Amino acid sequence: MRQHFLNYLISYGGYPAGLIGVEVQFRLNSLSKRVDILIHDRSGKPVMIVECKEPGVKLDEKVFDQIMVYNLRFRVPYLIVTNGMQNFAYRMDFTDNSRHSLEIIPQYDELTAL
């Protein structure tokens, strides 16, 4: 499933393959965590986290909480949650730590034009 989403990002979203990290490990407090997909801008700064679940996994608040916890470490402006059947895209507002739904997954040039 993750490979299909990566293909989508590269083929249709214009995401440069060299700026995509897969299964990026990091530490949050004393816990070891892993981000499924981490997208960087051209200067190397992380700008998007993608959390991939299996097709049968319901994308509920628990999944959204998971990606929000990951974002405590990276503070990226864009978050994507997908199970291959459903995709949810969000833009973060760090003034009140809220997420706002997006209609579509942004093209790479859109999310790096901040």
SVG drawing of the C-alpha trace seen along z (x, -y; Angstrom):
<svg xmlns="http://www.w3.org/2000/svg" viewBox="-13 -32 32 37">
<polyline fill="none" stroke="black" stroke-width="0.4" points="0.0,0.0 2.8,-2.4 4.5,-1.7 1.3,-2.7 1.0,-5.9 4.7,-6.7 4.1,-6.1 1.1,-8.4 3.1,-11.2 6.0,-10.9 4.0,-10.2 1.0,-12.5 2.1,-14.9 5.5,-15.9 7.2,-14.9 11.0,-14.4 11.9,-10.8 15.2,-12.0 13.3,-14.2 11.1,-11.4 12.1,-9.5 10.5,-6.1 10.2,-4.5 12.1,-7.4 13.0,-6.5 13.1,-9.1 12.9,-9.5 10.1,-11.2 11.0,-11.6 12.5,-8.2 10.4,-6.3 11.5,-5.1 9.0,-5.9 8.8,-5.6 7.2,-7.8 5.9,-5.9 6.7,-8.7 8.5,-12.1 8.6,-14.6 11.2,-17.4 11.5,-20.7 14.4,-21.4 16.5,-22.8 16.0,-19.5 13.3,-20.8 10.5,-18.3 7.1,-19.6 4.8,-16.6 4.2,-13.4 2.2,-10.5 0.8,-7.8 -0.1,-4.6 -2.5,-2.0 -3.6,1.3 -6.8,1.1 -9.0,2.7 -7.9,0.3 -10.5,-2.3 -9.1,-5.9 -10.5,-7.0 -9.4,-9.6 -6.7,-7.2 -4.9,-7.3 -5.2,-11.1 -3.8,-11.3 -0.9,-9.1 0.2,-11.5 -0.4,-14.5 2.0,-13.0 4.6,-12.4 4.2,-16.0 5.3,-17.1 8.8,-16.1 8.7,-17.4 6.2,-20.3 5.4,-20.0 2.6,-22.0 1.0,-19.1 -0.3,-15.7 -1.8,-12.9 -3.5,-9.7 -4.3,-7.0 -5.4,-3.3 -5.3,-3.1 -9.1,-3.4 -9.4,-6.7 -7.0,-9.7 -7.3,-12.6 -5.1,-15.6 -4.6,-18.4 -2.8,-21.7 -1.6,-22.6 -2.2,-25.9 0.5,-26.1 -1.0,-29.2 -3.6,-27.0 -2.2,-23.6 -5.3,-22.8 -5.6,-20.9 -7.7,-21.9 -9.0,-19.5 -7.9,-19.9 -10.0,-19.0 -7.1,-17.4 -3.5,-16.2 -1.3,-19.2 1.1,-19.0 4.7,-19.2 5.2,-22.7 2.1,-23.9 3.4,-22.7 6.8,-24.1 5.6,-27.5 5.1,-28.7"/>
</svg>
